[in-house]
Amino acid sequence: MNQLPQYRVNADGSINLPFGRTLETYINSLPLLVSCKLKKQSQLYVNESIKAGLITLKSVEGAIDYITWKTVQGQKKSTNRIDDIIEITDKEREHVAKFKQNAAQDLTVWRWILFCDGSIGCERACGGLGECRQECSNFVLKNNLKNDFDMHKCAVRVITKVMLSNIEDPLPVQLIINGVHKTSILLTPDPKFTRINLSLQTRDKVIAARCAHRNTGVEIAIKMLEPHNNSNETHLIHLHKTSKDLCTEQQLKRLIERDDVRLRDKSGPWTILDQLVTTDLKEQGKVLYYQCGDTSATENSFERYYQLTVSDEMWLKQGRDCGQFCFGIDGNYDLNNEKAPVLAIVIEDQAGYGSPLAFGLSDKENHYTIRMAVQAIKANIPCNDPNCLHRYQYIDLPKRMGFRCQLECTSNWNPLAMMDKHRPTKLALQGLIHGTILCWFHIMSTLEEHLKTWKVEWPLRYPIALAFKIVGRSRSDEEAVEMGEEYNKFINSLSLDNNIKDHLIRDLRVNWICDEWRKSFIDGGQMSQIYDQPNAMAMTTNNLTERMHKTVESRCSGIQTVVKFIEHLYGTKIF
């Protein structure tokens, strides 16, 4: 059941409310308006104020039932909603300051009139009850209306008004309600409800369910009725007449058909994912970082890229308890049908099994998106204090591009990262964590491919791989260089073509024990003395880490869309 939002009743009978969903929730809760359908006049003040540079307008988080388009001049516009949020521009803050000093006149930036459409048998301006009198000038007109904004059919008006000086107040919207549906005491039969009269939030959920999962009207109607499973028929009929969270299957079908056409090119999986992230997952504290990406930013700026990092309270605690020494990081393009890169970050739990720490979804895998994901994890690893509540807060990113989660307590989480040989990952993690070590499963897989390519005979492959591995078991840079020389001598002693010998020697020198990769190449399992943890072993030397990644990623396999991938992680579903 929706709770009424905070509000203030003024001396003139008007009411002040905040922007967003709460405004519509309050309007829908009023007995005068609970059964009627409200139509809207145009928002001239808002459009003029935006054009004049006084304000900017943004949709409430999770909004989807609206249309965006570009004008001939390239200006982006969208249909307005009652739950839109107004923000003042920096330039106009000076105007507000002058007004408060009585040095300037206040300005109306929002004035929107909503009016009852008269479909519930209201008394009309001509005095007719549910229909016009024959002598009325509207009697001969189609639908008895001169135009779409003709308010002839009912006297009820809902006026919302915002002044420039009030935009940043906690309750900026002034709500004024005038008129009644009937002045006559005559009773009229209950009207038949044929038009969709859902709240904007419910419309958003219906459209999301349709676009994300292709749900039918019947399936969505069943989902909507779940909270009322124990209600009798009389109560359900009453709900359909009075609730803006329910409608008939036929009405839902028309809404779905409309949006299948109207939103075909707009509401794809990424739009639905945005709603899931900014509502349910954010409310549950599962989003560590969300950035929509600024396409106007340069390619060498982190602000250009889409990045979503999600986790879970239990995963983060396991990261603190089991991931202090090392975590695994790997990118995968096969977990959704759009081939969007997914960064899987895992740790080895107390039982030796792979456990997820976080997942990062981006539009491009590079050192910017990888760094954003790991930074978000590091900022949210909880402390070890058993009495700490591990409170967190969400902080908006600049330019309204998203938000990030920040834990109030701090942790000294500074592990190694076990990775494939991937330069963007290494670059992303420099200076952010203790260091990087390479996964030996991939190192040996790469060597195996080289031996095949260079057509090394089978009897020699195992000795070469063993010698290669011995170099990797070095405990220091100096020892790695020395063992590299011994490896060269061993290769030169084999019955191989000189060309193959050169390939093998050069491969070790250039690709593995070079300055760039040497510290990551020498086995991280021998580096536990760095933390003075004798029993701490990194996830290397065999294919353990690879198997852990495969285990974690296999739980998310078979996913069709990016929406279903995220839903699958948490067992949730939109609507």
N, C-alpha and C positions, 0 to 999 in steps of 0.2 A: 504494500500500500504506500503510495507516495506521501511523504510528509510535506506539510505546507512550508514554504520558504519563509525566511525572515522578511518582515515588512514593517512599514510605519504608516499609521493612519493620520492624515493631516486634518487641521481644523475645518477645511472646506469640504471634507468628505472624500477627497482623493487619497490615493494610496501610493507610497513609494516602494519600489522593488528593485532587486539587482538585475543585471543583464543575464541572458542565457536561459537554460532550461527552466529555472525557477519562475521566470515571468510567465511562461505558458502554463506551467503546473498550477500556479495561483489562479490564472484566468479560468482554466478548465474546472477548478474546484468550486467556483462560485455557483450557488443554486440557480441564479438567474440565467446562467450561461451553460449549464451542464447538458441540456438537451438540444440546444440550438446549434446551427452551423453558421460560423462567422465567415463573411466574405471580407475582402480587403480592398481598400482604396490604394492608389499609388503612393509611393514614398518620395514625394518631390523634395522635401527638406533634406533627406539623407543624400539623394543623388546630387543636389546642389552643393551640399556641404563637402562632399567628397571632391567634387569638381573644383571647389574653391580652396582645397587643401586644408580645410579645418579639421577633418577627421579621416580615419581609415576604418574600414568595416571588415570583420572576420567572422567566419561561421563558428558556431559552438562546436566543441570537440565531439566527434562522432556523427556530425550532420552529413547526410548523404542525399536527402530528397530536395535537391535544387539543381539548377542548370547553370553552367558557365559557358561563356562565349566570348569571342573577340570582335570588337568593332572594326570597321574599315580602317580606322586610324591605328589599329593594333592594341587598343585599350581592352583590358580584361574586365568583363562584367559578369554578374551572376544575379539570379533571382533572389529577392530578399525574403527573410523569414523573421517571425516575431522574436525568435531566440537568438538573433544575430547580436554580436558584441561590438560596441563602438569604442574606439581608442582615439584619443586626442593626439594631434601631431605636435612635435616639439615647438614649431613656430607659434602655434595657437596657445601654448601655455603662457606666453607673454600677454596675450589678449585677456586670458582669464585673470591673471594677476592685476591687470589694469582695471578690469571690471570690479574686482573685490576692493579696489581702492576708489571706486566710483568714478574712474577716469575713462570708462568705455561701456558701451551697451552690451548686455548679454544677448546671445543669439540662440535661436531654436535650431537644433541640428537633426532632430527626429520628431516627427509628428505623424502618427499613423492611425487612421480611423478604421476600425473593424466594425462591421454591422451585421445584424441577424438577417439571414436571407428569407425569413418569413415562412419557412417550410414546415413549421410546427403550428400552423393555424393562427398566426399572429394578426393583430388588428392593424390594418393598413392606414396610410395617411389619409385616404379618402373615407375612412370609417368602416370599410368592409372588413368582415371577419374571415380570414382565410382566402378571400377572393375580393376583387374590386367591385364596387358598385357600378351599375350600368352607366350612370351619368359621369363616372370618372374618366378623365382623359386617357388614362392608361388601360382602360378596359379593352380597347380594340388592338392594343399593341401585343406583339409576340411576348409571351411570358409576363405580360402586364408590366414590362419594364422599358424605359426609354433607352437605357444602355446598361452595361455590366456594373456600373457604379451607382445606379439608381437605388436609393434607399427608401423606396416607396412602400415596401412590403412589411416593414416593422420599424418601431421607434427606438429600438435598443441600439446604442452606440457604445463601443469600447474604444477609448482614445488613449494612446500611449504617447508620452511626450518626454523629450530629453533636452535640457538646456546645455549649452557649451560649458558653462561653469560647473555643472554637476556631473560631468562624465566620469571623473575619477572618485566620486563619492561612493561609499559602499552601497547606497540605494539610489541609483541615478534616474530610474525610470518612474515617471509620474503616471499613474493609472487613474483614468476618470471614466465612470460608467454613468450613462444617461439613459432614461426611458425605461419602459416596461413592454412586455410582449402584448399584453391585452389590458385595456381599460374597462372592457365590458365584463360583466359577471357571467355572461352566457357561456356554457360549457360547449366545447367542440370535441368531436371524436378524436382519438389518438391518431396522428398522421402515420402514414406508412413511410418508413425510412428507406429510401432507395439510394441516397448519395453517401459516399464515404465520408465519415466524420471522425477520423482518427487523429490523435495528437501527433505532432511532428516527430516526437521521439519514437512512437510506435511505428509510424511510417518508415522511419530510418531503419528500424529493426526488420520490418517486413521486406524492404528492398534489399537489405544486406543478406537476409536469408535466401532470397531469390537469386541474387547475383553470385553469392559465394557457393551455394549448394544446389541451385536450380530447384528449390522446393516448390511444390505446387500450392495452389490456394488452399486445398483441403489439408495438406500437411502443415501449413502455417496456421490455419484456423485451429487445428487440434493443439498445436503448441500454445497458442494464445489462450485456449480454454483450460489448460492444465491446472492453473491455480484455482479453478472453479469446478473441479471434478465432482465434488460432493453437493453441488447446488441443484435445486429442483428446477423444473421447467419455468415456473413463474419467476423465480429469481433471475434465471438466464435471460428471459424476455426483458425484464427490467434493466438488466445490465446492458443489453444491446441498445436500449433506448437512451440510457443515461451515461454509459462509460465511453470515453474516447480512447480506450485501449482495446476495444472489441468491435468487430463488425461481422457481417455475414460472409459466407463463402463466396457468394456471387459478387459482393462488393470487393472482396480481396482479389478475385479473379480479374475484375476490371482494373484495379490498381496495378496488378502485376502486368497485365497486357499493356497498360499505358507506359510503364517503366521499361518493359522489354523494348519498346520502340524509342522512347524519349532518352533513355540512359544507355542505349546500346554501346555507344562509343565513349561513355564517361565512366560508368561504374564497373570497372573491371576488378580483378582480385586485389590489386594494390590499393584501390579506394576502400574496399571492404576491410583490408588489413589495417588501414589507417584507423578505421572506426574501432576495430577490435583492440588495437594498441592503446588508443587514446581514451577508451572507456574501461572495459573489463580488466584488461591486463594491467593498466596503470593503477586502477583502484585496488588491485590485489598486490601491488608492489613488485610485479614480475618484470617490469621494463627497467633496465639499467640505463639505457641510452636510446634516444630516438631522434634522428635528424632526417628531415625530408629531402634535403639537398637543394642547393641554390644553383640552378643551371647558368646563372649569369656570372658565377664565380669562375676563376681560372682553374685549369686542370691541376695546377700545382698548389691548390688550396684545399684543405680538408672540408671546407664548407660546401664544396661542389657535390659531394657524394651522399647518396642515401645510405644510412646506417641504422640498423635496429639490433640492439643487444638485449637478449632476454635471459633470465635465470630464475632461481627460486631460492627461498630462504634456506631450505634444507641443503640445496646444492652449494650455496655459498658457505654454509657452516662446514660442509665436508671439504670444501676448498681450503678453509682455515685449518682443519684438523689433519687432512691427508695430502694437501697440496702445498705445504710449506716448502718442500724441497724441489718439487718438479711438477709440471703439468704438461700435457700434450696438446698440441695445436695443429689443426689440419683443415684444409679447405676442400669443399666438395661441391661439384656443380650438378649432381644428379639427384638431389633431394626435392626438386620441384620441376614442373614441366616448363618453366621459363628459363631454366638453367641459371638462375640467379645464384651467385656464390654464397654458400653457407659455411661459416667458420665454426667448426666443432672444437670445443675446448674441454678436455677431460682430465680427470685425476684417477689414481688408483686408490680404491677405498680400503678399509681395514681388512676386508676379506680377500683382497687381491683382484677384485673385479673392476672393470671400467665403469666410472660414474660420471655423468655430465656435470660440468661446472657452469657452462653458459653456451649459448649459440648466438652467432652474429650473422645477420642477413644484410647484404649490401647489393648495390647495383654494379659494383666493380671491385674485384679483389686487388688491392694495392696497399702500400705501406700506410696510407692515410686511414683507410677503413679498418685495417687490422689493428692499428694503434688505438683507434677510438674504442674498439671492442675490449681490448685488454685494459685500457685505462678505466673503462667503466667497471670492469670486474674488480680491479685493484681498489677503486674508491668505495667498494661495497662489501669487501671481506670483513666480517664482524670481528670484534675484539674477543679476548679470551675470558673476560669478566663474566662469571655465571649470573651475576645480579643485574647485568646491563640489559636494557630492553631493546637495544640495537635500533633505536628510532632512526628514521630516514625522512628526507624531504625531497620533493621534486623542484628543480630549478629550471626555469625557461631558458632556452638558448637564445642568442641574439637574433634579431630579425624575425622572431616568431617561427623559427625553423624547426622547433621541437622542444625537447626537454631532456634532462638527465637526472638520475637518482644519486643522492649523496647521503651516505651513512654518517650519522653524527659522531659515533665512536670511531676510533682509529685502530689500525692494525699495521704491524710491521711486515706484512706479506711481501716477500721479495724472492720468489723462487727462480729456478731455471725453467726454460721452456724447451721441451723436446719437439723437434720439427723436422719436416722433410727439408732437403736442400732447396730453399726458396728465398731468393734474395730480398723480395719485398717484406717477407716476415721478419727476417733478420734485421733489416733496416728499421722496421716498425718498432721493434722491441729494444733497440739500443737506448740505454739510459733509463728505460722504464722498469726493467726487472734485472735480476742478477746477471743473466746471460742466456745464451742459447746453446743447445747441444743437438746433434743430428741423430735421427732415428736410424739405427743400424739395419733394420729391416730394409729400408729404402737404399741405404748405402750399398748393401750387398746385392740388392736387386739390380741396382745400376751397374755394379761390377759384372754381374751375371750377364746382363745384356751386352756389355762391352766384350766379354769373352766370346759370346756367340757371334757378334758382329766381326770380330777379328779372327774368328775361326780357330780359336785355340783348341787343341785336341783335348778330349775328355779326361784322359789320365793326368793332365797337367792342371786342370781347372781347380781341383780341390787344394793342392799345394799352394797355388798362387793366391787363392782366396784366404787360406790360413795365414800366409805371410802378410797379406794385406791387413788382415784382422789384427795381427800382432802389432803392426804399426799403430793401429787405432787404439790399442790398449796402453799406449804411452801415458805417463802421468804428468808430463810437462812439455812445453814447447821444445826445449832442448833435446829431450829424449825422443820426441817425435821426429826431429830432424836427423838424429843419429840413427834411429831405426829405419828411417827412409833410405839412408845410405846403404844399410844392410839389405833392405828390400831390393834396391837396384842391383847389388852384387848377386843376390839370389836369382833375379830375373835374367841377368846376363849369363848365368851358369846353365840355364835351361836350353834344351834343344828346340829353339824357336827361330823363326826368321827374324832378322835384325829389325825389320819394319814393325813386327808385332812387339818386340822388346821395347822399341822406342815408344810405341803407343802406351804400353803398360807403365813405363817409367814416367813418361810425361803426364799421364792421367793422374798418378799419385801426386806429383809435384805441383801441377797447375790447378787441379780441381779439389784436392783434399788437404794437403799440408802447406798450402800457400798461406800467406799472412791473413787473408780474409777469412778462411774457413778452418784454420788449424785448431784453434781453441774449441770450436764446435765439433770438430772431427774426433779428437782424442776422447776416448770413452768417458762419458759423464758418470758412469758407474764407479769410476776411480776417483771422483772428485768430491766425495762426501766429507773429506777433511776440511773442505772450504767452510762448512757450517759447523765443524766439530761435532758431527753426528755420526758416530762409528757405524750405526746400523742403518743409516739412511742410504738408500740406493736409488739412483735415477732409473727411469723406465727405459732402459736401453739394453744392449748386448744381444738381444734376440727379437723375435717378432711380437713380444708381449704387448707393447704399446700399439702396434698396428692392429692386433686383434682387439684391443680395447676400443680403439676408434671404430673398427668395423662393427663391434657389438653395439656401441651406442648409436652409430649411424643407421644400423639395420633396423632399429626400433622406429626410425622415421622414414623408412623406405616405402616405396609405393605411393608417395604423396603426389597428388595431381597439381594443386595450386599452392602458391605461397601462403594463402589463408589456411588451407588444410594442414600444411606443414606446421604452422604455429599452433593451430588447434590441437593437432595430434600430440604435441609436446605436453600440453596441460590437460588433455581430456575435456576440453571445453568446446562449445559450438555457439556461433552467433545465433541469437534469438532462441 
